Amino acid sequence: MKKYLFLSVIIAVLGQFCLAQNNGNKTSLNWVDPLAANIDSTVKVSDDFFLYANGRWFKNNPIPNSEQQNGLWQLIQDTINAQILNLCQTSAKLKNPEVGSAKQKIGDFYSTAMDSAALNKKGISDLKADLDRIDKISDIKELIKEAAYIQIVSGAPLFDFGVGQDDKISSKNVVRIDQGGLSLNNRNFYFDMDARAIMIRQKFVEHVKNMFVIMGYDTTRARIAANNVMKLETEIARTSRKREDTRDPLNNYNKMPFVKLKNLTPDFDWQLFMEGVGLKKVDSVVVGQPEFLTALNGYLKAFPLEDWKNYLKFHYIHGLSTYVDDKTYLETFSFYSTVLRGVKEPKPRWKRAVTQTNSSLGELIGQVYVTDYLPKGTKEKLLQIGNDIKTVYAERLQNLDWMSPVTKEKAVKKLKAMIMKVGYPDKWKDMTSLKVDRMSYVKNVMNANRWQFNYMIAKYGKPVDRTEWDMEPQTYNAYYNPGNNEIVVPGCNIIVPGYERKFADDAILYSVIGGSTFGHEMTHGFDDQGSKFDEFGNLHNWWTPEDSSKFYAKTKMIIAQFNSYIVVDSLHINGELTQGENIADLGGIMFGYEAFKKTNEYKTKMLVAGLNPDQRFFLGYAYAWMINERPEALADQVRSNEHSPAKFRVIGPLTDMPEFFTTFNIKPGDKMWRPENMRVRIW
């Protein structure tokens, strides 16, 4: 994905939706070009292009206490929140909505989320029956049944589980089991010895203790239980692969008959678990990390049953803690938002309610969004930009000096076969069976979780539906799916903030939408992971050995480049973990630039707000990543996320482009300078 936060865009008064190629000369006296306005002239462009391009905005807009970051995405999110708020409020005020209708479900869901008095009166009473049932567990079989139930309604204890495409037979759905079961975002949190990591572990144990107190434990018992949960999770983490080692799809694909899975973990009753999640007659599974399941089998015997019961209780309540009373919510917020990400205070209740309504009922909200807010012509314009990028990509592939003709032919064939889904789906998911009422917020969330889980489980034994979308049209994001060899770009990506009443010029369209969206996602089809899938979406090595060696020599360069970046404290970016996104960023911006050079704006050297086309293109790319993050959030991201922080998603790929240096007259000796022999050039 080009972004790791789900965002959406409201479209203000747009009038006729017809994007012109030459649209930079605006006549409105009130219009201020955001690219020019955001430049911080106190920063030398040759020292820090990211701050040069965005610094003035950062100075004038400090991070709100309720947020972990501020910038372009936050502006967009605030706007879409207001939009969905209007939908939620009008739906909630309907006197006699049709039972089962989208507006009835949206209104009731939002109403229960907003009723703080009822939530605080109930406390965690709506969860008590499930917690009591965990208390009564008397053996491993009952433990497995509860783990299956929690997978459906709350979280993913023990391991990650799901049904989806078989990597090697992309037309079929298969059961997939991967390592998981940790409460912290990455195994690194359990073992890193820097001061911040040690502090986080201490605070985590205190948080778990407080959650057990909320569940009714006395302080002494709660502290013992918390320490034992930490010991158990530390062992689970110890036998988990490093995040970067889970990137290779070949090494994390181990298909086996169901009987072999049972032999792999003789103390875990997989038949009981499968029945618990609603699956029957499972004949085979894909296991990501077999050694993890073998170790987990040993832990079932090594740790007392009481420790496992406490582990399940914590995972159950953690997954639902933000949908009950304020006391429980604030306890979870204090650790996962304040300690881990530096957020000082919670968002207003309405924002939290809107966010969760959109998360749980996004498909229903999306249908209204398309009708009421998405301009006509969105699909057509997105396809135009996407096809322009695709054309440039094909040209670049055919002209590569390091790839053999036989591999080039296959690469171009894969690119041409790549499907582009843009705007919104042609058919919507049927959420008729989802029950939502005004009785309980947490029960509504659990019902939505159950619906989503059952929707996934129902795929087993059926052919893959290649028309399905995994994002709603109001989501400001995009993704590449290697199994379908497709990119998906929701409709709201067409809008650029600052241009709500006018259309951005092509320098911005081809840097933000062309480069960081279409180009980025297409490149995922050829990054260190996507390159292992063929044009049909099957995990298959279509490279010659010589070409593979040359490709991985180039990816090692980008790993080394990003390993050198220090983000916060002494924490470096993990170049191995982030290489896929870094490769996609580099390819995306290069293809966006090449496509932009074919536009009339570039050919006529049009000036907009005093900036020439090259300047606007690179400033536009920096605008796409205009994000200021708290140090705590940056530290969390570096340890656990496959995306580099925003600043380095700008300066990393741009310092591999000679055109960038020429545009801003950056020379040897400047901080932004990168010697030619160290520049990464893949596509």
C-alpha positions in Angstrom: 0.0 0.0 0.0 1.2 3.5 -0.7 0.1 4.6 2.8 -0.4 2.7 6.1 -3.2 4.9 7.4 -6.8 4.7 6.1 -7.9 8.1 5.0 -10.7 9.6 2.9 -11.4 12.8 1.1 -14.5 15.1 0.9 -15.0 16.9 -2.3 -16.3 20.4 -1.8 -18.0 22.5 -4.6 -16.5 21.0 -7.7 -18.9 21.8 -10.4 -18.4 19.9 -13.6 -15.8 17.2 -13.2 -13.5 17.6 -16.2 -9.8 17.7 -15.5 -7.9 19.8 -18.0 -4.4 19.2 -19.0 -3.5 23.0 -18.8 -5.1 24.1 -15.6 -2.4 25.9 -13.7 -3.3 29.5 -14.5 -5.9 30.2 -11.9 -7.7 33.6 -11.9 -9.1 33.5 -8.4 -7.6 36.3 -6.3 -8.1 34.2 -3.2 -6.3 31.1 -4.4 -3.0 30.3 -2.7 -0.9 27.6 -4.2 -0.1 25.1 -1.4 3.3 24.1 -2.9 4.6 27.7 -2.8 2.9 28.5 0.5 4.4 25.6 2.3 8.0 26.3 1.4 10.2 27.2 4.4 12.8 29.6 3.0 14.9 29.4 6.2 15.8 25.8 5.2 18.3 25.3 2.4 16.9 23.0 -0.2 20.3 21.3 -0.4 20.3 20.6 3.3 16.8 19.1 3.8 14.4 19.0 0.9 11.6 17.6 3.1 11.6 20.5 5.5 12.3 23.0 2.7 9.1 21.8 1.0 6.8 21.4 4.0 8.5 23.3 6.9 6.3 26.4 6.9 3.2 24.3 7.2 4.7 22.3 10.1 5.6 25.5 11.9 2.1 26.9 11.6 0.3 23.7 12.4 1.7 21.9 15.5 0.5 18.3 16.1 -2.8 18.4 18.1 -2.7 16.7 21.5 -5.2 14.1 20.3 -3.1 13.0 17.3 0.2 11.1 16.7 0.9 13.1 13.6 -0.3 16.1 11.6 -0.1 17.0 8.0 -1.8 16.4 4.7 -3.4 13.1 5.7 -4.8 14.6 8.9 -6.3 17.5 7.0 -8.0 15.0 4.7 -9.1 12.8 7.6 -10.7 15.7 9.5 -12.7 16.6 6.4 -14.0 13.1 5.8 -14.8 12.7 9.5 -17.1 15.7 9.2 -18.7 14.2 6.1 -19.3 10.8 7.7 -20.5 12.6 10.9 -23.2 14.2 8.9 -24.3 10.9 7.5 -24.2 9.3 11.0 -26.2 12.1 12.6 -28.9 12.3 10.0 -29.2 8.5 10.0 -29.5 8.4 13.9 -32.3 11.0 13.8 -34.5 9.1 11.5 -37.7 8.1 13.4 -38.7 5.0 11.6 -35.9 3.8 9.4 -36.5 0.6 7.5 -35.2 -2.2 9.7 -32.1 -3.7 8.1 -31.5 -0.7 5.8 -28.0 0.9 5.6 -29.2 4.1 7.4 -30.8 2.1 10.2 -27.6 0.2 10.8 -25.4 3.3 10.5 -27.7 5.4 12.8 -28.0 2.7 15.5 -24.3 1.9 15.4 -23.3 5.5 15.8 -25.9 6.1 18.5 -24.6 3.4 20.8 -21.0 4.7 20.2 -22.1 8.2 21.3 -24.1 7.1 24.4 -21.3 7.6 27.0 -23.7 7.6 29.9 -24.9 4.1 29.1 -21.4 2.9 28.3 -20.1 4.1 31.7 -23.0 2.6 33.5 -22.5 -0.8 32.0 -18.7 -0.9 32.4 -17.5 -4.2 31.0 -20.7 -6.1 31.9 -21.5 -6.9 28.3 -18.2 -8.9 28.3 -18.7 -10.6 31.6 -20.3 -13.8 30.2 -17.4 -14.4 27.9 -14.8 -13.7 30.6 -16.7 -16.1 33.0 -16.6 -18.8 30.4 -12.8 -18.4 30.0 -12.6 -18.7 33.8 -14.3 -22.1 33.7 -11.8 -23.6 31.1 -10.6 -26.9 32.6 -8.4 -28.3 29.8 -6.6 -27.5 26.5 -9.6 -28.5 24.4 -11.8 -25.9 26.0 -8.9 -23.4 25.7 -8.8 -24.1 21.9 -12.6 -23.6 21.6 -12.3 -20.2 23.3 -9.3 -19.2 21.1 -11.5 -19.9 18.1 -14.3 -17.7 19.5 -12.0 -14.8 20.2 -10.6 -15.0 16.6 -14.2 -14.4 15.4 -15.3 -11.5 17.7 -12.2 -9.8 19.1 -8.7 -10.5 18.1 -6.1 -13.1 17.1 -4.7 -15.0 20.1 -2.1 -17.7 19.5 -1.6 -17.2 15.8 -2.9 -15.4 12.7 -5.6 -17.3 10.9 -7.6 -16.7 7.7 -9.0 -17.9 4.4 -7.6 -16.3 1.2 -5.9 -17.0 -2.1 -3.5 -19.9 -2.5 -0.3 -18.2 -3.5 0.6 -21.0 -5.9 -3.0 -21.6 -7.2 -4.4 -18.1 -7.4 -7.8 -19.3 -8.5 -8.5 -21.1 -5.2 -9.0 -20.1 -1.6 -7.1 -21.8 1.1 -6.8 -21.8 4.9 -3.7 -19.9 6.0 -2.0 -20.0 9.4 0.8 -17.6 10.3 2.7 -16.7 13.5 1.1 -14.1 15.7 -0.4 -13.9 19.2 1.6 -11.0 20.4 0.2 -7.8 22.1 3.1 -5.6 21.1 3.5 -4.8 17.4 6.7 -6.7 16.7 8.9 -9.3 18.4 11.6 -6.6 18.6 9.7 -4.9 21.4 10.3 -8.0 23.6 14.1 -8.1 23.2 15.5 -4.7 22.2 17.7 -3.3 25.0 17.6 0.5 24.3 16.1 2.7 27.0 12.9 3.3 25.1 12.2 -0.5 24.5 12.9 -1.3 28.2 10.5 1.4 29.3 7.8 0.1 26.9 8.1 -3.4 28.3 7.7 -2.1 31.9 4.8 0.1 30.9 3.2 -2.8 29.1 3.2 -5.1 32.2 1.7 -2.3 34.2 -1.0 -1.9 31.6 -1.8 -5.6 31.6 -2.0 -5.5 35.4 -4.5 -2.6 35.2 -6.6 -4.5 32.7 -6.8 -7.4 35.1 -7.9 -5.1 37.9 -10.7 -3.8 35.6 -11.7 -7.5 35.1 -12.0 -7.9 38.9 -8.6 -9.2 40.1 -7.1 -7.8 43.3 -3.8 -5.9 42.8 -1.5 -8.8 43.8 -3.2 -11.4 41.6 -3.4 -8.9 38.7 0.4 -8.2 38.9 1.2 -11.9 39.0 -1.1 -12.6 36.0 0.4 -9.7 34.1 4.0 -10.9 34.6 3.1 -14.4 33.5 1.4 -13.1 30.4 4.6 -11.2 29.6 6.7 -14.3 30.1 4.4 -16.3 27.9 4.4 -13.7 25.1 8.1 -13.3 25.3 8.5 -17.0 24.6 6.1 -16.7 21.7 8.1 -13.8 20.4 11.3 -15.7 20.8 10.2 -18.4 18.4 8.7 -15.9 15.9 10.5 -15.1 12.7 11.8 -11.5 12.4 9.4 -9.3 10.5 11.9 -9.0 7.6 12.2 -12.8 7.4 8.4 -13.1 6.7 8.7 -11.0 3.5 9.9 -13.9 1.2 6.6 -15.5 0.0 8.5 -18.7 -1.1 10.1 -19.2 2.3 6.8 -18.5 4.1 4.6 -20.9 2.0 4.4 -24.4 3.4 1.3 -26.2 2.1 0.5 -29.4 3.8 -2.4 -31.9 4.2 -4.6 -31.4 7.2 -3.3 -34.6 8.8 0.3 -33.2 8.7 -0.8 -30.1 10.5 -2.2 -32.3 13.2 1.1 -34.2 13.4 3.0 -31.0 13.5 1.2 -30.0 16.7 -0.1 -33.2 18.4 -1.4 -31.3 21.5 -3.5 -28.8 19.5 -6.9 -30.2 18.3 -7.1 -28.5 14.9 -10.4 -30.3 14.1 -11.9 -28.6 17.2 -10.5 -25.2 16.2 -11.8 -25.5 12.6 -15.2 -26.4 13.8 -15.1 -23.5 16.2 -14.4 -21.0 13.5 -17.1 -22.5 11.2 -15.0 -24.7 8.9 -15.7 -28.3 8.0 -13.8 -30.8 5.9 -10.5 -28.8 5.7 -8.2 -30.9 3.5 -5.1 -28.8 3.5 -3.6 -25.6 4.9 -0.8 -23.2 4.1 1.5 -22.7 7.1 3.7 -19.6 7.0 6.2 -20.7 9.7 5.9 -24.3 10.8 8.5 -24.0 13.5 6.3 -21.4 15.2 3.4 -23.9 15.5 5.8 -26.6 16.8 7.0 -24.2 19.5 3.5 -23.1 20.3 2.5 -26.8 20.8 5.3 -27.0 23.4 4.2 -23.9 25.2 0.7 -25.4 25.6 2.3 -28.0 27.9 5.1 -25.9 29.4 2.9 -23.1 30.7 0.2 -23.7 33.3 -3.4 -23.6 32.2 -4.1 -20.6 34.4 -1.5 -18.6 32.5 -3.2 -19.5 29.2 -6.6 -18.5 30.6 -5.2 -15.1 31.6 -3.6 -14.7 28.2 -6.9 -15.3 26.5 -8.7 -12.9 28.8 -6.3 -10.2 28.1 -6.4 -10.7 24.3 -10.2 -10.8 24.4 -10.7 -7.6 26.4 -7.9 -5.8 24.6 -9.6 -6.3 21.3 -12.8 -4.8 22.6 -11.6 -2.3 25.2 -12.3 0.8 23.2 -16.0 0.0 22.8 -17.0 -0.1 26.5 -16.7 2.4 29.4 -14.3 5.3 29.6 -12.2 3.7 32.3 -11.3 0.7 30.2 -10.9 2.8 27.0 -8.5 5.3 28.8 -6.4 2.5 30.2 -5.9 1.1 26.7 -5.3 4.6 25.3 -2.7 5.4 27.9 -0.5 2.6 26.8 -1.1 2.0 23.1 -1.6 5.7 22.2 0.4 7.7 24.8 3.3 5.3 25.6 3.8 3.8 22.2 2.9 6.8 20.0 3.1 9.9 22.2 -0.5 11.0 21.8 -1.4 13.2 24.8 -5.2 13.1 24.9 -8.0 11.0 23.3 -9.9 12.2 20.2 -13.4 13.6 20.9 -16.0 10.9 21.2 -17.6 11.8 17.9 -14.4 11.3 16.0 -13.9 7.9 17.6 -17.5 7.0 16.9 -17.3 8.1 13.3 -14.0 6.2 12.8 -15.4 3.0 14.1 -18.7 3.3 12.3 -16.8 3.7 9.1 -14.5 0.8 10.0 -17.3 -1.6 10.9 -19.8 -0.5 8.3 -17.5 0.9 5.6 -19.2 -1.0 2.8 -22.6 0.6 3.7 -21.1 4.1 4.1 -19.2 3.6 0.8 -22.5 3.2 -1.2 -23.7 6.5 0.1 -20.4 8.2 -0.5 -20.4 7.2 -4.1 -23.9 8.6 -4.6 -23.5 11.8 -2.6 -19.8 12.8 -2.8 -17.8 11.1 -5.6 -17.8 13.2 -8.8 -18.8 11.8 -12.1 -15.8 11.0 -14.3 -13.6 9.8 -11.5 -13.0 6.4 -13.0 -12.2 7.8 -16.4 -9.6 10.2 -15.1 -7.9 7.7 -12.8 -7.7 5.2 -15.7 -6.2 7.9 -17.9 -3.4 8.6 -15.4 -2.9 4.9 -14.6 -2.6 4.0 -18.3 -0.1 6.8 -18.8 2.0 5.4 -16.0 1.6 1.9 -17.4 2.8 3.0 -20.8 5.9 4.6 -19.3 6.6 1.5 -17.2 6.5 -0.7 -20.3 9.0 1.5 -22.1 11.3 1.5 -19.1 11.2 -2.3 -18.9 12.0 -2.7 -22.6 15.0 -0.4 -22.3 16.6 -1.9 -19.2 20.3 -2.6 -19.7 20.5 -5.3 -17.0 17.6 -7.6 -17.8 17.8 -10.3 -20.5 15.3 -10.4 -23.4 13.5 -13.5 -22.1 12.9 -12.0 -18.7 11.9 -8.6 -20.2 9.3 -10.3 -22.3 7.8 -11.9 -19.2 7.9 -8.7 -17.2 6.2 -6.7 -19.9 3.6 -9.5 -20.2 2.9 -9.3 -16.5 2.6 -5.5 -16.6 0.2 -5.6 -19.5 -1.9 -8.2 -17.7 -2.1 -6.1 -14.6 -5.7 -5.2 -13.8 -6.5 -1.7 -12.6 -9.6 -1.3 -10.4 -10.4 2.3 -9.9 -13.1 4.4 -8.3 -15.5 2.0 -6.7 -16.6 -1.6 -7.1 -19.3 -2.6 -9.6 -21.0 -4.7 -6.9 -21.2 -4.3 -3.2 -21.0 -6.9 -0.4 -24.3 -8.0 1.0 -24.4 -7.1 4.7 -28.1 -8.0 5.2 -27.3 -10.6 7.8 -25.4 -8.1 10.0 -27.5 -7.2 13.0 -27.1 -3.7 14.5 -29.4 -2.2 17.2 -29.3 0.4 20.0 -28.7 -2.1 22.9 -24.9 -2.3 23.1 -22.0 -0.6 21.3 -19.6 -3.4 22.0 -22.1 -6.1 20.9 -22.6 -4.1 17.6 -18.8 -4.2 17.1 -18.7 -7.9 17.9 -21.5 -8.5 15.4 -19.6 -6.6 12.7 -16.4 -8.5 13.5 -18.4 -11.8 13.3 -19.9 -10.8 9.9 -16.5 -9.9 8.5 -15.0 -13.1 9.8 -17.8 -15.2 8.4 -17.6 -13.5 5.1 -14.0 -14.5 4.9 -14.6 -18.1 6.1 -17.4 -18.5 3.5 -14.8 -18.2 0.7 -13.3 -21.6 1.6 -14.0 -24.2 -1.1 -15.1 -21.5 -3.5 -13.2 -20.0 -6.5 -11.5 -16.7 -5.9 -13.8 -13.7 -6.8 -11.5 -11.5 -8.7 -14.0 -8.6 -8.8 -13.9 -8.2 -5.0 -12.4 -5.0 -3.5 -10.6 -4.9 -0.1 -11.1 -1.1 0.2 -14.0 1.3 0.2 -14.2 4.2 -2.3 -13.9 6.7 0.6 -10.5 5.3 1.6 -7.6 7.5 0.6 -5.2 4.6 0.0 -4.4 2.0 -2.7 -2.9 -1.5 -2.8 -1.4 -4.1 -5.1 -2.7 -7.7 -4.8 -0.1 -10.1 -6.2 -2.6 -13.0 -6.2 -4.8 -11.1 -8.7 -2.0 -9.1 -10.3 -4.1 -6.0 -9.8 -3.9 -2.6 -8.3 -6.9 -1.0 -6.6 -7.2 2.8 -6.4 -10.4 4.1 -4.6 -12.1 7.1 -6.2 -11.2 9.7 -3.6 -7.5 9.5 -4.6 -8.3 11.8 -7.5 -8.6 14.9 -5.2 -5.7 16.9 -3.9 -6.2 19.1 -0.8 -5.8 22.7 -1.6 -7.6 22.3 -4.9 -11.1 21.5 -3.8 -12.6 24.3 -6.0 -10.2 23.8 -8.8 -8.1 21.0 -10.3 -4.5 20.5 -9.6 -2.1 21.0 -12.5 -0.4 17.9 -14.0 2.8 18.3 -12.1 0.8 17.5 -8.9 -1.5 15.0 -10.5 1.4 13.0 -11.9 3.5 13.2 -8.7 0.8 12.5 -6.2 -1.6 10.3 -8.1 0.6 9.1 -10.9 3.8 8.6 -8.9 3.0 7.8 -5.3 -0.2 6.0 -6.2 -0.3 4.2 -9.6 3.4 4.0 -10.1 4.0 2.9 -6.5 1.4 0.2 -6.7 2.5 -1.1 -10.1 6.1 -1.3 -8.9 4.9 -3.6 -6.0 4.3 -6.1 -8.8 8.0 -6.1 -9.3 9.5 -5.5 -5.8 11.2 -8.1 -3.7 7.9 -9.9 -3.0 5.7 -9.1 -6.0 8.4 -10.1 -8.5 8.0 -13.7 -7.3 4.4 -13.9 -8.8 3.6 -14.4 -12.5 1.1 -12.5 -14.6 -1.7 -14.9 -13.4 -0.9 -14.2 -9.7 0.7 -17.5 -9.0 3.8 -17.8 -6.9 6.3 -18.8 -9.5 9.9 -17.9 -10.4 9.8 -16.5 -13.9 13.3 -14.9 -13.8 16.5 -16.3 -15.2 19.1 -17.0 -12.5 21.3 -14.3 -13.9 18.6 -11.7 -13.9 17.6 -12.6 -10.4 21.2 -12.1 -9.2 21.3 -8.6 -10.9 18.0 -7.7 -9.4 18.9 -8.6 -5.9 22.2 -6.8 -6.2 20.2 -3.7 -6.8 17.8 -4.3 -3.9 20.8 -4.7 -1.6 21.7 -1.2 -2.5 18.4 0.2 -1.5 18.5 -1.8 1.7 21.9 -0.3 2.5 20.7 3.2 1.6 17.7 3.1 4.1 19.7 1.3 6.8 21.9 4.4 6.9 19.0 6.7 7.9 18.6 7.5 11.6 15.0 8.4 12.5 14.9 9.0 16.3 17.2 8.4 19.2 19.7 5.9 17.7 17.1 4.0 15.8 17.8 3.3 12.1 15.3 2.4 9.5 15.2 -1.4 8.9 16.2 -1.4 5.2 15.4 -5.2 4.9 11.9 -4.8 6.3 11.1 -1.7 4.3 12.7 -2.6 1.0 9.4 -3.4 -0.8 7.9 -0.1 0.0 11.1 1.7 -0.8 11.5 0.0 -4.1 7.9 1.0 -4.9 8.5 4.6 -3.9 11.5 4.8 -6.1 9.8 3.2 -9.1 6.7 5.2 -8.6 8.3 8.6 -8.6 10.5 7.8 -11.6 7.5 6.6 -13.7 5.4 9.6 -12.6 8.1 11.9 -13.7 8.5 10.2 -17.1 4.7 10.4 -17.6 4.6 14.0 -16.6 7.2 14.9 -19.2 4.7 13.9 -21.9 2.1 16.4 -20.7 1.6 19.8 -22.2 2.4 21.5 -18.9 5.9 20.1 -19.0 6.5 20.6 -22.7 5.5 24.2 -22.6 7.5 24.9 -19.4 4.4 26.4 -17.8 4.9 28.4 -14.6 2.5 28.0 -11.8 2.9 30.2 -8.7 6.4 31.1 -9.9 7.5 27.4 -10.0 8.6 25.6 -13.2 7.3 22.1 -14.0 10.2 20.2 -12.5 10.1 22.2 -9.3 6.4 21.6 -9.0 6.7 17.9 -9.7 9.2 17.3 -6.9 7.5 19.7 -4.5 4.3 17.9 -5.3 5.8 14.6 -4.3 7.0 16.1 -1.0 3.4 17.5 -0.5 2.1 13.9 -0.8 4.1 13.0 2.2 3.7 16.2 4.2 3.4 14.4 7.6 4.9 15.5 10.9 5.1 12.7 13.5 5.8 12.5 17.2 9.1 10.8 18.2 7.2 8.0 20.0 5.2 7.3 16.9 8.4 7.3 14.7 10.1 4.9 17.1 7.1 2.5 17.0 7.0 2.7 13.2 10.7 2.0 12.8 10.5 -1.1 15.0 7.3 -2.6 13.5 6.2 -1.2 10.2 7.3 -2.0 6.6 6.9 1.6 5.5 9.7 4.1 6.1 8.7 7.4 7.9 7.4 10.1 5.6 10.5 12.2 5.5 12.6 9.4 4.2 10.0 8.3 1.6 10.7 11.7 0.1 14.5 12.2 0.4 15.3 8.5 -0.2 13.9 8.1 -3.7 14.6 11.7 -4.8 18.3 11.4 -4.0 18.4 8.5 -6.4 17.2 10.8 -9.2 19.7 13.0 -11.1 16.8 15.1 -12.3 16.1 16.1 -8.8 19.7 17.3 -8.2 19.6 19.3 -11.5 16.3 20.9 -10.7 17.4 22.3 -7.3 21.1 22.7 -8.2 22.3 20.3 -5.5 26.0 19.6 -5.8 28.7 17.4 -4.2 29.3 18.6 -0.6 25.6 19.4 0.0 23.8 17.4 2.6 21.2 16.2 0.1 23.9 15.0 -2.4 24.2 11.3 -3.1 27.2 10.2 -5.2 26.3 8.6 -8.5 27.8 5.2 -7.6 25.5 5.0 -4.6 22.3 5.9 -6.4 19.8 3.1 -6.8 18.4 2.5 -10.2 16.2 -0.5 -10.7 13.5 0.1 -13.2 
